[in-house]
Structures are given as C-alpha cells and as structure tokens.
Amino acid sequence: MAKGKDVRVTVILECTNCVRNGLNKESRGVSRYITQKNRHNTPSRLELRKFCPYCYKHTIHGEIKK
Ligand SMILES: [Zn+2]
C-alpha cells in the first residue's frame, strides 16, 4: 500500500511581488495560498499565478519553505 513518504504534500504559496517589495514587513501582510502538489510531478519549487488582494492583480505565487 502507501509508502512512507507522501507523494502529495501540502505547500504554501506566497506572493513573490509582495515579498520583493518588502511589504511583508509592514502590517499589510502577504497573500498566501495553501495548496497541494505531487512531489513526483513537481520536484522543483511550485509557482502559480494567483490573485493577490494586496497587489490588486494576479501575481506569481511561489512555494515557501516551512
Ligand atoms: Zn502581492
């Protein structure tokens, strides 16, 4: 049955535009999405275009390390 390691892992996506602008140090915060990825299909860092309520537009949301 299932192996020890989970193929599908939970990852947190963070707005790279917010992080680049250093807005996370302010009180506005950073847009984050919680999603899952398949480790076999996506061994590298996951990047998705999501709507950021802080940037008021769609931006690249990149996976962050816990
Ligand atoms: Zn943003």
N, CA, C, O and the ligand as a Tripos MOL2 file, in Angstrom:
@<TRIPOS>MOLECULE
protein
  265   263    67     0     0
PROTEIN
NO_CHARGES

@<TRIPOS>ATOM
      1 N           0.8480   -1.2040    0.0000 N.3       1 MET1
      2 CA          0.0000    0.0000    0.0000 C.3       1 MET1
      3 C           0.8850    1.2570    0.0000 C.2       1 MET1
      4 O           1.8590    1.3470   -0.7470 O.2       1 MET1
      5 N           0.5250    2.2130    0.8480 N.am      2 ALA2
      6 CA          1.2150    3.5090    0.8290 C.3       2 ALA2
      7 C           2.6360    3.3760    1.3500 C.2       2 ALA2
      8 O           2.9110    2.6350    2.2940 O.2       2 ALA2
      9 N           3.5170    4.1060    0.7160 N.am      3 LYS3
     10 CA          4.8950    4.1360    1.1560 C.3       3 LYS3
     11 C           5.0470    5.1360    2.3030 C.2       3 LYS3
     12 O           4.1060    5.8480    2.6530 O.2       3 LYS3
     13 N           6.2110    5.1730    2.8600 N.am      4 GLY4
     14 CA          6.4410    6.0580    3.9980 C.3       4 GLY4
     15 C           6.3190    7.5300    3.6510 C.2       4 GLY4
     16 O           5.7730    8.3140    4.4270 O.2       4 GLY4
     17 N           6.8340    7.9100    2.4700 N.am      5 LYS5
     18 CA          6.7730    9.3220    2.0910 C.3       5 LYS5
     19 C           5.4860    9.6200    1.3360 C.2       5 LYS5
     20 O           5.0450    8.8360    0.4950 O.2       5 LYS5
     21 N           4.8980   10.7520    1.6470 N.am      6 ASP6
     22 CA          3.7020   11.1690    0.9350 C.3       6 ASP6
     23 C           4.0800   11.7720   -0.4070 C.2       6 ASP6
     24 O           4.9470   12.6430   -0.4910 O.2       6 ASP6
     25 N           3.4220   11.2990   -1.4490 N.am      7 VAL7
     26 CA          3.6720   11.8730   -2.7720 C.3       7 VAL7
     27 C           3.0430   13.2570   -2.8630 C.2       7 VAL7
     28 O           3.6330   14.1930   -3.4030 O.2       7 VAL7
     29 N           1.8410   13.3630   -2.3260 N.am      8 ARG8
     30 CA          1.1710   14.6700   -2.3230 C.3       8 ARG8
     31 C           1.4880   15.3680   -1.0110 C.2       8 ARG8
     32 O           1.1820   14.8670    0.0710 O.2       8 ARG8
     33 N           2.1040   16.5280   -1.1300 N.am      9 VAL9
     34 CA          2.4850   17.2650    0.0610 C.3       9 VAL9
     35 C           1.8020   18.6330    0.0560 C.2       9 VAL9
     36 O           1.5320   19.2050   -1.0000 O.2       9 VAL9
     37 N           1.5330   19.1360    1.2390 N.am     10 THR10
     38 CA          0.9370   20.4650    1.3640 C.3      10 THR10
     39 C           2.0210   21.5260    1.2660 C.2      10 THR10
     40 O           3.0450   21.4450    1.9440 O.2      10 THR10
     41 N           1.7890   22.5200    0.4180 N.am     11 VAL11
     42 CA          2.7560   23.5910    0.2480 C.3      11 VAL11
     43 C           2.0490   24.9370    0.4320 C.2      11 VAL11
     44 O           0.8370   25.0500    0.2470 O.2      11 VAL11
     45 N           2.8260   25.9430    0.7960 N.am     12 ILE12
     46 CA          2.2950   27.2910    0.9510 C.3      12 ILE12
     47 C           2.8430   28.1560   -0.1740 C.2      12 ILE12
     48 O           4.0530   28.2350   -0.3810 O.2      12 ILE12
     49 N           1.9320   28.8040   -0.9000 N.am     13 LEU13
     50 CA          2.3360   29.7080   -1.9720 C.3      13 LEU13
     51 C           2.2260   31.1430   -1.4720 C.2      13 LEU13
     52 O           1.2240   31.5350   -0.8730 O.2      13 LEU13
     53 N           3.2800   31.9170   -1.7330 N.am     14 GLU14
     54 CA          3.3310   33.2820   -1.2470 C.3      14 GLU14
     55 C           3.5620   34.2310   -2.4170 C.2      14 GLU14
     56 O           4.3330   33.9200   -3.3260 O.2      14 GLU14
     57 N           2.9020   35.3830   -2.4010 N.am     15 CYS15
     58 CA          3.0310   36.3500   -3.4850 C.3      15 CYS15
     59 C           4.4700   36.8500   -3.5610 C.2      15 CYS15
     60 O           4.9670   37.4900   -2.6340 O.2      15 CYS15
     61 N           5.1290   36.5480   -4.6750 N.am     16 THR16
     62 CA          6.5280   36.9610   -4.8050 C.3      16 THR16
     63 C           6.6300   38.4690   -4.9900 C.2      16 THR16
     64 O           7.6540   39.0660   -4.6590 O.2      16 THR16
     65 N           5.5820   39.0860   -5.5120 N.am     17 ASN17
     66 CA          5.6060   40.5380   -5.7040 C.3      17 ASN17
     67 C           5.5820   41.2530   -4.3590 C.2      17 ASN17
     68 O           6.2880   42.2430   -4.1690 O.2      17 ASN17
     69 N           4.7750   40.7580   -3.4280 N.am     18 CYS18
     70 CA          4.7260   41.3290   -2.0850 C.3      18 CYS18
     71 C           6.0830   41.1740   -1.3990 C.2      18 CYS18
     72 O           6.5770   42.1120   -0.7720 O.2      18 CYS18
     73 N           6.6740   40.0060   -1.5170 N.am     19 VAL19
     74 CA          7.9390   39.7410   -0.8380 C.3      19 VAL19
     75 C           9.0360   40.6130   -1.4210 C.2      19 VAL19
     76 O           9.8860   41.1260   -0.6940 O.2      19 VAL19
     77 N           9.0140   40.7810   -2.7630 N.am     20 ARG20
     78 CA         10.0490   41.5760   -3.4190 C.3      20 ARG20
     79 C           9.9630   43.0350   -2.9770 C.2      20 ARG20
     80 O          10.9820   43.7090   -2.8260 O.2      20 ARG20
     81 N           8.7370   43.5150   -2.7710 N.am     21 ASN21
     82 CA          8.5540   44.9030   -2.3650 C.3      21 ASN21
     83 C           8.7340   45.0980   -0.8590 C.2      21 ASN21
     84 O           8.6970   46.2240   -0.3630 O.2      21 ASN21
     85 N           8.9280   44.0020   -0.1470 N.am     22 GLY22
     86 CA          9.1510   44.1060    1.2830 C.3      22 GLY22
     87 C           7.9170   44.5020    2.0600 C.2      22 GLY22
     88 O           8.0140   45.0190    3.1730 O.2      22 GLY22
     89 N           6.7450   44.2560    1.4700 N.am     23 LEU23
     90 CA          5.5030   44.6490    2.1370 C.3      23 LEU23
     91 C           5.1900   43.7450    3.3190 C.2      23 LEU23
     92 O           4.3900   44.0900    4.1890 O.2      23 LEU23
     93 N           5.8330   42.5830    3.3370 N.am     24 ASN24
     94 CA          5.5430   41.6710    4.4390 C.3      24 ASN24
     95 C           6.0550   42.2040    5.7720 C.2      24 ASN24
     96 O           5.6540   41.7290    6.8340 O.2      24 ASN24
     97 N           6.9320   43.1800    5.7100 N.am     25 LYS25
     98 CA          7.4230   43.7760    6.9490 C.3      25 LYS25
     99 C           6.4540   44.8280    7.4820 C.2      25 LYS25
    100 O           6.5480   45.2500    8.6350 O.2      25 LYS25
    101 N           5.5330   45.2370    6.6340 N.am     26 GLU26
    102 CA          4.5090   46.1820    7.0810 C.3      26 GLU26
    103 C           3.3200   45.4060    7.6270 C.2      26 GLU26
    104 O           3.3340   44.1760    7.6780 O.2      26 GLU26
    105 N           2.3160   46.1260    8.0220 N.am     27 SER27
    106 CA          1.1540   45.4760    8.6380 C.3      27 SER27
    107 C           0.2010   44.9040    7.5990 C.2      27 SER27
    108 O          -0.7810   44.2500    7.9510 O.2      27 SER27
    109 N           0.4860   45.1480    6.3040 N.am     28 ARG28
    110 CA         -0.4570   44.7270    5.2710 C.3      28 ARG28
    111 C          -0.4210   43.2170    5.0620 C.2      28 ARG28
    112 O          -1.4160   42.6170    4.6540 O.2      28 ARG28
    113 N           0.7080   42.6180    5.3360 N.am     29 GLY29
    114 CA          0.7780   41.1700    5.1810 C.3      29 GLY29
    115 C           1.0980   40.7490    3.7660 C.2      29 GLY29
    116 O           1.3540   41.5840    2.8990 O.2      29 GLY29
    117 N           1.0840   39.4600    3.5400 N.am     30 VAL30
    118 CA          1.4300   38.8830    2.2590 C.3      30 VAL30
    119 C           0.3470   37.9020    1.8690 C.2      30 VAL30
    120 O          -0.1460   37.1370    2.6980 O.2      30 VAL30
    121 N          -0.0200   37.9330    0.5930 N.am     31 SER31
    122 CA         -1.0200   36.9970    0.1050 C.3      31 SER31
    123 C          -0.4720   35.5760    0.1280 C.2      31 SER31
    124 O           0.6090   35.3050   -0.3950 O.2      31 SER31
    125 N          -1.2280   34.6800    0.7380 N.am     32 ARG32
    126 CA         -0.7780   33.2930    0.7900 C.3      32 ARG32
    127 C          -1.9090   32.3460    0.4080 C.2      32 ARG32
    128 O          -3.0730   32.5560    0.7500 O.2      32 ARG32
    129 N          -1.5320   31.3180   -0.2990 N.am     33 TYR33
    130 CA         -2.4750   30.2660   -0.6400 C.3      33 TYR33
    131 C          -1.9040   28.9440   -0.1550 C.2      33 TYR33
    132 O          -0.7020   28.6990   -0.2550 O.2      33 TYR33
    133 N          -2.7710   28.1070    0.3640 N.am     34 ILE34
    134 CA         -2.3520   26.7690    0.7620 C.3      34 ILE34
    135 C          -2.8850   25.7910   -0.2690 C.2      34 ILE34
    136 O          -4.0770   25.7850   -0.5770 O.2      34 ILE34
    137 N          -1.9940   24.9670   -0.8000 N.am     35 THR35
    138 CA         -2.3950   24.0210   -1.8190 C.3      35 THR35
    139 C          -1.6030   22.7380   -1.6390 C.2      35 THR35
    140 O          -0.8340   22.5900   -0.6890 O.2      35 THR35
    141 N          -1.8030   21.8270   -2.5550 N.am     36 GLN36
    142 CA         -1.0530   20.5750   -2.5100 C.3      36 GLN36
    143 C          -0.3900   20.3500   -3.8550 C.2      36 GLN36
    144 O          -0.8820   20.8080   -4.8860 O.2      36 GLN36
    145 N           0.7270   19.6450   -3.8380 N.am     37 LYS37
    146 CA          1.3840   19.2990   -5.0900 C.3      37 LYS37
    147 C           1.8140   17.8460   -5.0460 C.2      37 LYS37
    148 O           1.9540   17.2330   -3.9870 O.2      37 LYS37
    149 N           2.0170   17.3260   -6.2410 N.am     38 ASN38
    150 CA          2.5190   15.9680   -6.3730 C.3      38 ASN38
    151 C           4.0330   16.0290   -6.4750 C.2      38 ASN38
    152 O           4.5800   16.5950   -7.4220 O.2      38 ASN38
    153 N           4.7000   15.4450   -5.5000 N.am     39 ARG39
    154 CA          6.1560   15.5420   -5.4430 C.3      39 ARG39
    155 C           6.8210   14.9380   -6.6810 C.2      39 ARG39
    156 O           7.8850   15.3950   -7.0980 O.2      39 ARG39
    157 N           6.2050   13.9220   -7.2640 N.am     40 HIS40
    158 CA          6.7980   13.2790   -8.4350 C.3      40 HIS40
    159 C           6.6520   14.1420   -9.6840 C.2      40 HIS40
    160 O           7.5590   14.2080  -10.5140 O.2      40 HIS40
    161 N           5.4840   14.8120   -9.8090 N.am     41 ASN41
    162 CA          5.2630   15.6400  -10.9870 C.3      41 ASN41
    163 C           5.9540   16.9930  -10.8720 C.2      41 ASN41
    164 O           6.3370   17.5840  -11.8810 O.2      41 ASN41
    165 N           6.1140   17.4790   -9.6560 N.am     42 THR42
    166 CA          6.6950   18.8050   -9.4350 C.3      42 THR42
    167 C           7.7790   18.7260   -8.3750 C.2      42 THR42
    168 O           7.5530   19.1250   -7.2330 O.2      42 THR42
    169 N           8.9560   18.2170   -8.7350 N.am     43 PRO43
    170 CA         10.0400   18.1010   -7.7540 C.3      43 PRO43
    171 C          10.6520   19.4530   -7.4010 C.2      43 PRO43
    172 O          11.2570   19.6050   -6.3400 O.2      43 PRO43
    173 N          10.4940   20.4360   -8.2920 N.am     44 SER44
    174 CA         11.0660   21.7520   -8.0310 C.3      44 SER44
    175 C          10.0400   22.6300   -7.3250 C.2      44 SER44
    176 O           8.9350   22.1890   -7.0120 O.2      44 SER44
    177 N          10.4240   23.8720   -7.0820 N.am     45 ARG45
    178 CA          9.5210   24.7950   -6.4040 C.3      45 ARG45
    179 C           8.3190   25.0980   -7.2830 C.2      45 ARG45
    180 O           8.4420   25.3390   -8.4830 O.2      45 ARG45
    181 N           7.1580   25.0770   -6.6510 N.am     46 LEU46
    182 CA          5.9080   25.3020   -7.3660 C.3      46 LEU46
    183 C           5.6550   26.7980   -7.5120 C.2      46 LEU46
    184 O           5.8360   27.5640   -6.5650 O.2      46 LEU46
    185 N           5.2330   27.2070   -8.7140 N.am     47 GLU47
    186 CA          4.8810   28.6090   -8.9360 C.3      47 GLU47
    187 C           3.5660   28.6760   -9.6940 C.2      47 GLU47
    188 O           3.4040   28.0350  -10.7320 O.2      47 GLU47
    189 N           2.6340   29.4520   -9.1730 N.am     48 LEU48
    190 CA          1.3300   29.5800   -9.8100 C.3      48 LEU48
    191 C           0.9140   31.0430   -9.8310 C.2      48 LEU48
    192 O           1.2860   31.8330   -8.9640 O.2      48 LEU48
    193 N           0.1330   31.3760  -10.8470 N.am     49 ARG49
    194 CA         -0.4210   32.7270  -10.9050 C.3      49 ARG49
    195 C          -1.7210   32.7470  -10.1150 C.2      49 ARG49
    196 O          -2.6700   32.0280  -10.4260 O.2      49 ARG49
    197 N          -1.7410   33.5970   -9.0750 N.am     50 LYS50
    198 CA         -2.9300   33.7190   -8.2310 C.3      50 LYS50
    199 C          -3.2440   35.1920   -8.0450 C.2      50 LYS50
    200 O          -2.3890   36.0590   -8.2250 O.2      50 LYS50
    201 N          -4.4800   35.4500   -7.6840 N.am     51 PHE51
    202 CA         -4.8480   36.8370   -7.4290 C.3      51 PHE51
    203 C          -4.3690   37.2420   -6.0430 C.2      51 PHE51
    204 O          -4.6420   36.5640   -5.0520 O.2      51 PHE51
    205 N          -3.6470   38.3630   -5.9900 N.am     52 CYS52
    206 CA         -3.1690   38.8670   -4.7190 C.3      52 CYS52
    207 C          -4.0170   40.0660   -4.3030 C.2      52 CYS52
    208 O          -4.0230   41.0740   -5.0090 O.2      52 CYS52
    209 N          -4.7300   39.9910   -3.1850 N.am     53 PRO53
    210 CA         -5.5750   41.1050   -2.7470 C.3      53 PRO53
    211 C          -4.7600   42.3170   -2.3180 C.2      53 PRO53
    212 O          -5.2970   43.4200   -2.2170 O.2      53 PRO53
    213 N          -3.4680   42.1210   -2.0640 N.am     54 TYR54
    214 CA         -2.6220   43.2360   -1.6420 C.3      54 TYR54
    215 C          -2.0590   43.9810   -2.8540 C.2      54 TYR54
    216 O          -1.8770   45.1980   -2.8130 O.2      54 TYR54
    217 N          -1.7850   43.2410   -3.9280 N.am     55 CYS55
    218 CA         -1.2820   43.8610   -5.1540 C.3      55 CYS55
    219 C          -2.4380   44.2400   -6.0810 C.2      55 CYS55
    220 O          -2.2300   44.9740   -7.0480 O.2      55 CYS55
    221 N          -3.6250   43.7650   -5.8110 N.am     56 TYR56
    222 CA         -4.8200   44.0020   -6.6300 C.3      56 TYR56
    223 C          -4.6390   43.4960   -8.0490 C.2      56 TYR56
    224 O          -5.1690   44.0850   -8.9910 O.2      56 TYR56
    225 N          -3.9000   42.4180   -8.2110 N.am     57 LYS57
    226 CA         -3.7410   41.8250   -9.5330 C.3      57 LYS57
    227 C          -3.2170   40.4000   -9.3770 C.2      57 LYS57
    228 O          -2.8660   39.9570   -8.2830 O.2      57 LYS57
    229 N          -3.1790   39.7010  -10.5100 N.am     58 HIS58
    230 CA         -2.6320   38.3570  -10.4930 C.3      58 HIS58
    231 C          -1.1080   38.4360  -10.4890 C.2      58 HIS58
    232 O          -0.5130   39.1520  -11.2950 O.2      58 HIS58
    233 N          -0.4970   37.7090   -9.5950 N.am     59 THR59
    234 CA          0.9520   37.6960   -9.4930 C.3      59 THR59
    235 C           1.4300   36.2510   -9.3760 C.2      59 THR59
    236 O           0.6430   35.3260   -9.1770 O.2      59 THR59
    237 N           2.7410   36.0900   -9.5050 N.am     60 ILE60
    238 CA          3.3440   34.7690   -9.3260 C.3      60 ILE60
    239 C           3.4200   34.4840   -7.8160 C.2      60 ILE60
    240 O           4.0030   35.2450   -7.0430 O.2      60 ILE60
    241 N           2.8220   33.3880   -7.4460 N.am     61 HIS61
    242 CA          2.9260   32.9410   -6.0560 C.3      61 HIS61
    243 C           3.8760   31.7520   -6.0070 C.2      61 HIS61
    244 O           3.6370   30.7280   -6.6450 O.2      61 HIS61
    245 N           4.9370   31.8950   -5.2570 N.am     62 GLY62
    246 CA          5.9550   30.8550   -5.2010 C.3      62 GLY62
    247 C           5.8970   30.0730   -3.8980 C.2      62 GLY62
    248 O           5.4580   30.5700   -2.8610 O.2      62 GLY62
    249 N           6.3560   28.8370   -3.9910 N.am     63 GLU63
    250 CA          6.3790   27.9780   -2.8130 C.3      63 GLU63
    251 C           7.4070   28.4940   -1.8050 C.2      63 GLU63
    252 O           8.5030   28.9080   -2.1820 O.2      63 GLU63
    253 N           7.0480   28.4660   -0.5370 N.am     64 ILE64
    254 CA          7.9810   28.8800    0.5010 C.3      64 ILE64
    255 C           8.3020   27.6870    1.3790 C.2      64 ILE64
    256 O           7.4920   26.7750    1.5420 O.2      64 ILE64
    257 N           9.4950   27.7130    1.9380 N.am     65 LYS65
    258 CA          9.9110   26.6300    2.8230 C.3      65 LYS65
    259 C           9.3610   26.8640    4.2220 C.2      65 LYS65
    260 O           9.2850   27.9960    4.7000 O.2      65 LYS65
    261 N           8.9890   25.7890    4.8530 N.am     66 LYS66
    262 CA          8.4650   25.9260    6.2100 C.3      66 LYS66
    263 C           9.5980   26.0490    7.2190 C.2      66 LYS66
    264 O           9.3470   26.1730    8.4180 O.2      66 LYS66
    265 ZN          1.1180   40.6050   -3.6660 Zn       67 ZN67
@<TRIPOS>BOND
     1     1     2 1
     2     2     3 1
     3     3     4 2
     4     3     5 am
     5     5     6 1
     6     6     7 1
     7     7     8 2
     8     7     9 am
     9     9    10 1
    10    10    11 1
    11    11    12 2
    12    11    13 am
    13    13    14 1
    14    14    15 1
    15    15    16 2
    16    15    17 am
    17    17    18 1
    18    18    19 1
    19    19    20 2
    20    19    21 am
    21    21    22 1
    22    22    23 1
    23    23    24 2
    24    23    25 am
    25    25    26 1
    26    26    27 1
    27    27    28 2
    28    27    29 am
    29    29    30 1
    30    30    31 1
    31    31    32 2
    32    31    33 am
    33    33    34 1
    34    34    35 1
    35    35    36 2
    36    35    37 am
    37    37    38 1
    38    38    39 1
    39    39    40 2
    40    39    41 am
    41    41    42 1
    42    42    43 1
    43    43    44 2
    44    43    45 am
    45    45    46 1
    46    46    47 1
    47    47    48 2
    48    47    49 am
    49    49    50 1
    50    50    51 1
    51    51    52 2
    52    51    53 am
    53    53    54 1
    54    54    55 1
    55    55    56 2
    56    55    57 am
    57    57    58 1
    58    58    59 1
    59    59    60 2
    60    59    61 am
    61    61    62 1
    62    62    63 1
    63    63    64 2
    64    63    65 am
    65    65    66 1
    66    66    67 1
    67    67    68 2
    68    67    69 am
    69    69    70 1
    70    70    71 1
    71    71    72 2
    72    71    73 am
    73    73    74 1
    74    74    75 1
    75    75    76 2
    76    75    77 am
    77    77    78 1
    78    78    79 1
    79    79    80 2
    80    79    81 am
    81    81    82 1
    82    82    83 1
    83    83    84 2
    84    83    85 am
    85    85    86 1
    86    86    87 1
    87    87    88 2
    88    87    89 am
    89    89    90 1
    90    90    91 1
    91    91    92 2
    92    91    93 am
    93    93    94 1
    94    94    95 1
    95    95    96 2
    96    95    97 am
    97    97    98 1
    98    98    99 1
    99    99   100 2
   100    99   101 am
   101   101   102 1
   102   102   103 1
   103   103   104 2
   104   103   105 am
   105   105   106 1
   106   106   107 1
   107   107   108 2
   108   107   109 am
   109   109   110 1
   110   110   111 1
   111   111   112 2
   112   111   113 am
   113   113   114 1
   114   114   115 1
   115   115   116 2
   116   115   117 am
   117   117   118 1
   118   118   119 1
   119   119   120 2
   120   119   121 am
   121   121   122 1
   122   122   123 1
   123   123   124 2
   124   123   125 am
   125   125   126 1
   126   126   127 1
   127   127   128 2
   128   127   129 am
   129   129   130 1
   130   130   131 1
   131   131   132 2
   132   131   133 am
   133   133   134 1
   134   134   135 1
   135   135   136 2
   136   135   137 am
   137   137   138 1
   138   138   139 1
   139   139   140 2
   140   139   141 am
   141   141   142 1
   142   142   143 1
   143   143   144 2
   144   143   145 am
   145   145   146 1
   146   146   147 1
   147   147   148 2
   148   147   149 am
   149   149   150 1
   150   150   151 1
   151   151   152 2
   152   151   153 am
   153   153   154 1
   154   154   155 1
   155   155   156 2
   156   155   157 am
   157   157   158 1
   158   158   159 1
   159   159   160 2
   160   159   161 am
   161   161   162 1
   162   162   163 1
   163   163   164 2
   164   163   165 am
   165   165   166 1
   166   166   167 1
   167   167   168 2
   168   167   169 am
   169   169   170 1
   170   170   171 1
   171   171   172 2
   172   171   173 am
   173   173   174 1
   174   174   175 1
   175   175   176 2
   176   175   177 am
   177   177   178 1
   178   178   179 1
   179   179   180 2
   180   179   181 am
   181   181   182 1
   182   182   183 1
   183   183   184 2
   184   183   185 am
   185   185   186 1
   186   186   187 1
   187   187   188 2
   188   187   189 am
   189   189   190 1
   190   190   191 1
   191   191   192 2
   192   191   193 am
   193   193   194 1
   194   194   195 1
   195   195   196 2
   196   195   197 am
   197   197   198 1
   198   198   199 1
   199   199   200 2
   200   199   201 am
   201   201   202 1
   202   202   203 1
   203   203   204 2
   204   203   205 am
   205   205   206 1
   206   206   207 1
   207   207   208 2
   208   207   209 am
   209   209   210 1
   210   210   211 1
   211   211   212 2
   212   211   213 am
   213   213   214 1
   214   214   215 1
   215   215   216 2
   216   215   217 am
   217   217   218 1
   218   218   219 1
   219   219   220 2
   220   219   221 am
   221   221   222 1
   222   222   223 1
   223   223   224 2
   224   223   225 am
   225   225   226 1
   226   226   227 1
   227   227   228 2
   228   227   229 am
   229   229   230 1
   230   230   231 1
   231   231   232 2
   232   231   233 am
   233   233   234 1
   234   234   235 1
   235   235   236 2
   236   235   237 am
   237   237   238 1
   238   238   239 1
   239   239   240 2
   240   239   241 am
   241   241   242 1
   242   242   243 1
   243   243   244 2
   244   243   245 am
   245   245   246 1
   246   246   247 1
   247   247   248 2
   248   247   249 am
   249   249   250 1
   250   250   251 1
   251   251   252 2
   252   251   253 am
   253   253   254 1
   254   254   255 1
   255   255   256 2
   256   255   257 am
   257   257   258 1
   258   258   259 1
   259   259   260 2
   260   259   261 am
   261   261   262 1
   262   262   263 1
   263   263   264 2
@<TRIPOS>SUBSTRUCTURE
     1 MET1         2 RESIDUE 1 A MET
     2 ALA2         6 RESIDUE 1 A ALA
     3 LYS3        10 RESIDUE 1 A LYS
     4 GLY4        14 RESIDUE 1 A GLY
     5 LYS5        18 RESIDUE 1 A LYS
     6 ASP6        22 RESIDUE 1 A ASP
     7 VAL7        26 RESIDUE 1 A VAL
     8 ARG8        30 RESIDUE 1 A ARG
     9 VAL9        34 RESIDUE 1 A VAL
    10 THR10       38 RESIDUE 1 A THR
    11 VAL11       42 RESIDUE 1 A VAL
    12 ILE12       46 RESIDUE 1 A ILE
    13 LEU13       50 RESIDUE 1 A LEU
    14 GLU14       54 RESIDUE 1 A GLU
    15 CYS15       58 RESIDUE 1 A CYS
    16 THR16       62 RESIDUE 1 A THR
    17 ASN17       66 RESIDUE 1 A ASN
    18 CYS18       70 RESIDUE 1 A CYS
    19 VAL19       74 RESIDUE 1 A VAL
    20 ARG20       78 RESIDUE 1 A ARG
    21 ASN21       82 RESIDUE 1 A ASN
    22 GLY22       86 RESIDUE 1 A GLY
    23 LEU23       90 RESIDUE 1 A LEU
    24 ASN24       94 RESIDUE 1 A ASN
    25 LYS25       98 RESIDUE 1 A LYS
    26 GLU26      102 RESIDUE 1 A GLU
    27 SER27      106 RESIDUE 1 A SER
    28 ARG28      110 RESIDUE 1 A ARG
    29 GLY29      114 RESIDUE 1 A GLY
    30 VAL30      118 RESIDUE 1 A VAL
    31 SER31      122 RESIDUE 1 A SER
    32 ARG32      126 RESIDUE 1 A ARG
    33 TYR33      130 RESIDUE 1 A TYR
    34 ILE34      134 RESIDUE 1 A ILE
    35 THR35      138 RESIDUE 1 A THR
    36 GLN36      142 RESIDUE 1 A GLN
    37 LYS37      146 RESIDUE 1 A LYS
    38 ASN38      150 RESIDUE 1 A ASN
    39 ARG39      154 RESIDUE 1 A ARG
    40 HIS40      158 RESIDUE 1 A HIS
    41 ASN41      162 RESIDUE 1 A ASN
    42 THR42      166 RESIDUE 1 A THR
    43 PRO43      170 RESIDUE 1 A PRO
    44 SER44      174 RESIDUE 1 A SER
    45 ARG45      178 RESIDUE 1 A ARG
    46 LEU46      182 RESIDUE 1 A LEU
    47 GLU47      186 RESIDUE 1 A GLU
    48 LEU48      190 RESIDUE 1 A LEU
    49 ARG49      194 RESIDUE 1 A ARG
    50 LYS50      198 RESIDUE 1 A LYS
    51 PHE51      202 RESIDUE 1 A PHE
    52 CYS52      206 RESIDUE 1 A CYS
    53 PRO53      210 RESIDUE 1 A PRO
    54 TYR54      214 RESIDUE 1 A TYR
    55 CYS55      218 RESIDUE 1 A CYS
    56 TYR56      222 RESIDUE 1 A TYR
    57 LYS57      226 RESIDUE 1 A LYS
    58 HIS58      230 RESIDUE 1 A HIS
    59 THR59      234 RESIDUE 1 A THR
    60 ILE60      238 RESIDUE 1 A ILE
    61 HIS61      242 RESIDUE 1 A HIS
    62 GLY62      246 RESIDUE 1 A GLY
    63 GLU63      250 RESIDUE 1 A GLU
    64 ILE64      254 RESIDUE 1 A ILE
    65 LYS65      258 RESIDUE 1 A LYS
    66 LYS66      262 RESIDUE 1 A LYS
    67 ZN67       265 GROUP 0 **** ****
